[in-house]
């Protein structure tokens, strides 16, 4: 089963670790991971942007939407932002996105921080379990 690495900015990662945020939203202009690449019961490592992995979680459920319009992005905001906890500029800057991945998290477990070498500027990575050890910084 693949392991997912979600790259998160500090305020959102802190909210997840504290248990206040349990829904991760990824809005993209093109279909890219995690869109239709993640499913219930898969593991997600929660990595701080430009920092270490600080926690892990299990996917409770997912919801994907495509062919979004600005009006539909506004509806997602109204329906889910009490769980997503995103700032208004997040929503404003993503009104032209066409794809949405909503990922409910459970079993959020902080860990001793450790570094991974991830390549590129992608905000989501998918690995096979054996690849994980190769990316750990010693």
N, C-alpha and C positions, 0 to 999 in steps of 0.2 A: 504494500500500500504506500503511495507516495507521501512525502512529508512536504508541507508547504511552509514557506518563509514569508511572512508579511512584514514589510518594512513600514514602520510607523513613526510619525513625528512625536516628539516627547509628550505634549499634552494628551494626545489620544492614547498613547501607550500607557501613560500613568493612570488614565481613567479606566482602561481595561483591567490593569493590574489591581486597582482598588475595588473592582467589582461594580463600579457605577456604569460602565459602558459594556454592553454584551452583544452589540450588533455592529459589525464592521461593514461599511459601505464603500464599494469601489465603483466609481463612475468613470468610464473611458470613452474616448472618441472612436477607438477601434476595438475589435474583439481580441482581448489579450487576457492572460491569466490574472485573476482566478476565474474569469468568465467561462462557465461550463466545464471547468477543469477541477472543481472541488466538489465534494459531496459529504453527506453526514458521516460522522464517526472518524473522519480523517484528522490527523494531527497538524496543528499550525504552530510554528515557532514564531514568537513575537519579538522582532528585532528592532531596536531603536535606530532611526535614521542616523547614519554615520557613527553608530555605536554598537554595543553588544546585544546578543540575544538576552532578554531579561525574563521571559516567561514562555510558557507553552499553554495551549488550549486544545480542546476538541470541538469539532464542528457539530453543532446540534442540528441545524437545518440550513438550507440555502434557498434563495429565490433569485432567479435570473430574469432580466427583461432586456429586450433589444428593440431597435427602431424607436428609441425614445424621442420625444419632442420636448422643447422647453416647458410646455404645460405639464407634461408627465413628470419631468424632474421636479417641478414645483409640487406636484401631488405626492411624490415620494418624500419630499421634505416635510410636508404637512403630516403625512401618515407615520413617518418613522423617526424624525429627528429627535424626539424625546428619548429614543434609545441610541441613536447614532451620536448625538451631542456634538454635531459639527457647527462651526462658526458660520455666520451668514455669508462670508466671502467664499467659503468652500462651495456653497450652493450656487452663488452668483457666477463663480468661475467655471462651473460645470453644466451650465444650462444647455450648452450645445453638445453634450455627450449623448452618445447613441446606445451605450451598453451599461447595464447596471448589474452588479453582483452584491446581494445582501447576504451576509454570513453571520448567523447567530452562533455565539460561542458559549461553551460550558466548560466546567472543570479547568478553570483558569488557574494556573499554578506558577507562581514566581519561581525563578531558579537563580543560582549563583551566576552572575553575568559571565558570558564567554563570547569570544569573537569568532565570526565566520568570515571567510573571504568570499564575498559575493561579487559577481562580475556585472559590469554595466550599471546603468542607472535605473534598472527595473525596480518597481515597487513591490513585486511579487515574484517569488521563485518557487519552482517545483523540483524536488529532488527524490531520487530513490534512496532508501535508507542507507545503503552502502556508500553513497556519495557524501553523506553528511560528515563522516569522520575525515574525509579528504579535505574538507573545507575548514575544519576547525583550526584556528591559529594557536600554536603551542607556545 
